[in-house]
């Protein structure tokens, strides 16, 4: 579902309605005025200068992804140490 049909730069946007923006993970931003929704989309989600990185939802999602990757790396390192220790 995409009401606005803009060229979105944010990798987390999953759809829009007249006054709502949906992001991955069931996040939603709802505006009381349609014009406010359009302005937010233009300023962040569809901004060519990657201003989506300034959005608090995008920042949170990016941090979570980075943290998950860090945890996976630590687990791999721990498993490698355990494997070497046992042999």
SEMI-881178 format. One record per residue: residue in three letters; x, y, z of N, C-alpha, C in turn. Coordinates in pm, whole numbers, padded with zeros to 5 digits, always signed. Each point is the difference from the previous one (the first is absolute). Example, Ala and Ser with C-alpha at 12.3 -4.5 7.8 and 13.67 -1.06 7.14 Angstrom:
BEGIN
Ala+01319-00569+00780-00089+00119+00000+00090+00120+00000Ser-00035+00105-00072+00082+00119+00006-00077+00109+00073
This chain:
BEGIN
Unk+00084-00117+00000-00084+00117+00000+00089+00124+00000Unk-00021+00086-00095+00078+00122-00007-00086+00111-00058Unk-00045+00086+00086-00087+00110-00039+00075+00107-00077Unk+00126+00030+00040+00071+00115-00053+00083-00030-00125Unk+00045-00120-00020+00077-00040-00118+00122+00088-00022Unk+00076+00022+00106+00124+00076-00010+00116-00096-00019Unk+00114+00053-00035+00122-00079-00010+00067+00002+00138Unk-00029-00102+00079+00048-00004+00137+00146-00040+00006Unk+00074+00069+00084+00141-00032+00022+00020-00083+00126Unk-00091+00010+00092+00010-00075+00125-00022-00149-00026Unk+00092-00083+00046-00016-00144-00024-00105-00066+00090Unk-00051+00072+00098-00092-00058+00096-00147+00027-00029Unk-00031+00088-00091-00140+00035-00027-00067-00118-00070Unk-00119-00032+00046-00071-00114-00060-00133+00040-00063Unk-00044+00124+00021-00123+00044-00064-00050+00131+00059Unk-00100+00055-00067-00060+00125+00047-00150-00003-00027Unk-00070+00079+00076-00139+00032-00031-00008+00152-00004Unk-00117+00053-00005-00016+00144-00012+00071+00077+00113Unk-00007-00054+00122+00061+00072+00114+00086-00089+00090Unk+00043-00115-00050+00082-00092+00079+00120-00047-00081Unk+00108-00024+00071+00120-00058-00058+00028-00129+00076Unk+00016-00108-00072+00028-00131+00061+00145-00037-00027Unk+00065-00047+00105+00139-00043-00011+00008-00148+00036Unk+00110-00062-00036+00020-00141+00034-00018-00022+00150Unk-00047-00117+00036-00015-00033+00141-00123+00059+00064Unk-00102+00027-00077-00127+00053+00049+00010+00137+00066Unk+00098+00079-00039+00007+00139+00048-00091+00084-00089Unk-00057+00103+00060-00090+00087-00075+00008+00142+00054Unk+00003+00095-00091-00009+00141+00036-00132+00049-00055Unk-00082+00059+00084-00132+00048-00042-00007+00150+00020Unk-00051+00068-00101-00011+00146+00003-00147+00039-00001Unk-00031+00109+00067-00138+00048+00000-00033+00074-00130Unk+00103+00053-00065-00021+00073-00125+00075-00069-00113Unk-00065-00014-00113+00060-00063-00117+00125+00077-00044Unk-00005+00132+00007+00114+00083-00041+00123-00030+00087Unk-00021-00027+00128+00111-00032+00088+00064-00133-00038Unk-00080-00095-00037+00050-00130-00045+00086+00017-00126Unk-00053+00074-00095+00073+00025-00125+00132+00071+00028Unk+00000+00096+00088+00122+00073+00032+00104-00089+00067Unk-00045-00086+00091+00092-00093+00065+00061-00095-00103Unk-00083-00052-00088+00049-00090-00105+00105+00069-00087Unk-00028+00121-00040+00095+00073-00083+00128+00034+00075Unk-00014+00033+00127+00117+00041+00079+00089-00117+00039Unk-00059-00114+00025+00077-00114+00049-00002-00120-00096Unk-00112-00060-00017-00010-00129-00070+00039+00007-00148Unk-00035+00107-00067+00026+00011-00143+00106+00105-00033Unk+00074+00045+00097+00100+00103-00020+00122-00059-00069Unk+00043+00062-00109+00112-00051-00079+00135+00010+00074Unk+00007+00085+00101+00124+00018+00074+00012-00091+00121Unk-00076-00107+00001+00002-00102+00105-00031+00056+00138Unk-00095+00090+00006-00042+00052+00130-00081-00103+00079Unk-00031-00114-00064-00070-00105+00072+00084-00046+00119Unk+00130+00019-00008+00088-00041+00111-00021+00087+00124Unk-00067+00114-00016-00030+00088+00114-00130-00038+00070Unk-00078-00088-00058-00127-00044+00058+00027-00092+00119Unk-00068+00024+00111+00025-00079+00121-00036-00148-00020Unk-00100-00028-00081-00036-00140-00024+00110-00069-00082Unk+00048+00066-00104+00108-00057-00081+00127-00018+00084Unk+00029+00095+00085+00118-00011+00086-00013-00120+00094Unk-00117-00017+00056-00024-00112+00091+00014-00134-00073Unk-00057-00008-00118+00008-00124-00077+00143-00029-00043Unk+00073+00102-00039+00140-00019-00039+00083-00047+00118Unk-00020+00062+00117+00073-00043+00121-00031-00145+00034Unk-00126-00039-00014-00037-00138+00031+00069-00098-00096Unk+00002+00033-00126+00067-00087-00098+00148-00010+00031Unk+00064+00114+00029+00142-00001+00033+00027-00080+00126Unk-00085+00014+00101+00017-00075+00124-00016-00150-00024Unk-00098-00038-00080-00019-00142-00032+00121-00056-00072Unk+00057+00077-00093+00120-00045-00071+00118-00014+00096Unk+00011+00092+00093+00106-00006+00100-00015-00125+00087Unk-00121-00030+00041-00025-00120+00082+00033-00126-00079Unk-00041-00006-00125+00031-00116-00084+00150-00020-00015Unk+00072+00111-00017+00146-00007-00012+00061-00054+00129Unk-00047+00048+00113+00052-00047+00129-00028-00149+00020Unk-00116-00045-00042-00034-00142+00012+00092-00083-00087Unk+00024+00045-00124+00091-00073-00090+00140-00009+00061Unk+00047+00112+00053+00133+00001+00061+00006-00094+00120Unk-00102+00000+00081-00004-00089+00117+00001-00146-00044Unk-00081-00033-00102-00004-00139-00050+00135-00042-00057Unk+00065+00091-00071+00132-00032-00054+00100-00028+00111Unk-00003+00080+00106+00089-00022+00114-00029-00134+00067Unk-00128-00030+00016-00037-00128+00063+00045-00119-00086Unk-00014+00013-00129+00040-00108-00091+00149-00020+00008Unk+00078+00108+00000+00146-00012+00009+00043-00055+00137Unk-00070+00038+00102+00033-00046+00135-00022-00149+00014Unk-00104-00053-00064-00033-00142+00013+00093-00088-00084Unk+00065+00057-00100+00087-00083-00085+00143+00005+00041
